Amino acid sequence: MDHRGGVRDLLAAGPDRDPLGRPIRWARLVAGADEAGRGSLAGPLVAAGVLFDYQALTTGDLRALAALNDSKQHTEQAREELFPRVLRTAARVAVVSRCVRGIDARGLHRTNLAALRAAIVAVTSGVPGEVMCLIDGFPVAKLERPQRAIVDGDATSAAIAAASIVAKVTRDRYMRHADRLHPGWSFAEHVGYSTPEHREAILRQGVSPLHRMSFQSLAYQQLAL
């Protein structure tokens, strides 16, 4: 199945689909939430929420968003091109960041769920009427709106895919800026993920203030921390 084609079909038809592939045709307002940076060794976790008003989207808007997909499936250039399209066509966009020390203190999974909840709450706060909230991967607690968790939702839901783009671009820009503040770890190249070059840098010069010390990484086990 071509998931990218599936997202284009969803946009062309209007509403997103539920986990069984059924169109959510009764939902005019659909909000999606996704995160970036969950699996990285360094840097923050960033979650984004994107709200689409399907009745307000024009044919031109749909064409502009036709390439939406899981942000990891796009090149950096493609993500940067999609980012302003999402900002222009979405009814609302919200971004939430959780710092490294918070991740170490609370744990990754709890931090991830809290960030996703904060993003979906922020993007729907004060919006009148019913909003269908679609969350990538996990349901979130104490959400006072209907929600559905969709595994790999960034490949099948337009709203989640848009949130994925916003979260990924926002976090990558932060990590490129962090590379200038913390030289030597090449954060601009791997944006904090575990690559051979990143692990070699840790062995060579230790860890930076952006490294998550709660992670059980082989790169850390060889250091006297």
N, C-alpha and C positions, 0 to 999 in steps of 0.2 A: 504493500500500500504506500502510495506517495503522500506522506503526511503534509508536505508543503502544499501540494495541490489541494489537500483537504482544508487547510486554512484558507486558501484562496476561495474555495467553494463556499466556505462559511461566510466570508466577507461578501461575496457576490449575492448570497441568499439573504444576508442581513444578520439575524441572531446567531449566537453561538449554539453549540450542541451540548447535551448532557453527556455523562459518561457512557451511555448506551448509544450515542450517536443520534439521538432524537433532537430535532431543532427546539430551542427554547423560544418558541414563537410568541408566547405571551409576555415575554420580558422585553420591554422597550429599552430599559436601562440595564446594562450588564457591566459589572466590574470584575476585573481580573487582578490577581496578585501573584508575584513570583519574586525570587531572590537571585542574587549573584554573590559568589564568594564563599559558599557553604563549605566547599572542599579544599580551600586554599590553606597554605601554611602560614600566610601572613596577610595582614590587612583586614579591613572591616567586612562585615556581612551587610549587604545593602538589599533592601526589599523595596519594591515599587508597586503601586496600585494605579490602575488605569480604568477610567469609567468611560464607556461609549454610550451615547444616546443614538440608537440605530435609526430613529425617525429623523434625526438631524443630519445624518451623514449623506453627502451628495454622491453622485456617480463619480465625480472627480476624487472625492475622499477615498472611496472604495478602491479606485485605481491606484491611488498613492500608497495604500496599505496592502496591496495585493501580494507583496513579497514577504509579508509577515511570517515568521517561523521562530522556532526556538533560537534564541540569540547565539547559542554555541554553534549552530549550523551556518551562521553567516560569517563573512570576513569582517575584519575591523572596519574597513571602508564601507561595507554594506550596512553595518550597524549604525555608523555615524550618519549615513544618508537617511536611514529609517527614523532615527531619533527625532529630528525636527518634524517629520511627517506625523508621528504619533502625537507630539505636543500640539501640533496644529489642529488635528482632527478630533482628539479626545475632548470630552466634556470636562474632565478633570484628570489631573495627574498628581500623585503623592509619592514622595521618596522618604524612606526611613533608613537610617544607618545605625549599626550597632558596633561599638568599638572592640578592639582586641581584648582589653582587660575585662570587659563585660562578658565576652564569649568565654574567657578562661574562668571567670567567677561563676557563671550560671550554667555553663555547658552549651555545646553547640546546638543540640536539638531544641532545648528550651528557648534559647536565644532566637533560633530560626522561626519557631512558631510564634513567639512574641512579636518579632519583626513583621511577619506576614499579617498577623492580626492588626498591628498598628497601621500598616499600609492600607489595608482594606477598610478599616474604620476611618482613617483620615480622608480617603478618597470618596467615601459615601456619607460622611458626616453632614447632617443638615439637608440632605437631598430628599425632597418630598416624594412620596409614592414608593412603590416596591422596586427594589434593586436586586437582581440575581447576582450573588457573589460567587465567583469561581476562583478556587485556590489551587495552585499547582502542588500536587502531591499529598498534602495533609489538610484535614479539617482543622479549624482553629476554634478555641473555646470562647464561650460567652460573646458570641456575635449575634446581635439582635436583628439580623436579616437572614433570609434564606441563603444557604451556601451549599456548594458542592465541591468536594475535593476531587481533582482529576489527575490521575497518574499520567505523567508526560503531557500535561495540559498545554505546555508551551508549544507543542507540535500540532495540537488539534483545536485549541481555542484562540480566537483572534484577540480577545481581551487579555488572556494570560500571555500570549506571545508578545503583545505590545508592552506589557509590564516587564517581561523578560528583557526586551531591548532597552528599556529605560534603566532598569537596575544594572545591567551589564555595562552600558556606556557610562553611566554615572560612576560606577566603581572603577572601571578601567582608567577614566580620567583622573580620579583620585590617586590611583597607584602610579600613574605617570608623574604626577606632581610629587608624590612621596619619593620617587626615585631621585629627584633633585635634592630633597631634604635628607635622604639616607642613602648616599652613594655607596656602591660596592656590591649591592645585592641584585642589581639589574631588574628592579621592580617594573620598569617600563616595558620590559620584554615578556616576562612571564606573569605579571600582575599578581604575584604572590603564590601562584600554584607550584606544586612540587615538580620541578624539572631537573634534569641532571646538572644544568648550570646553576640553578638555585641551590641545590644541595651542596655542590662544590663550594659555592660562596659561603654557605653556613660553616662548612668545615674549615674554610680559609680564615674567616674573620668573626665567627660566632654569630650571634643573633642580634637583631635590631629591636627597637621598641615596638615594631609592628608585628613581630612574630608571635604566634599563638603557642604558648608554652604548655597548654593542656593537651595538645595533639601528641599522640604517640607515634612520632615520625622517626624513621631510621636516621634521618639527617641530624636529629637531636641526640640520639642514643650514643653517638660517638664523641659527644662533647662533654666536658666536665662542667656541668651547669650547677 
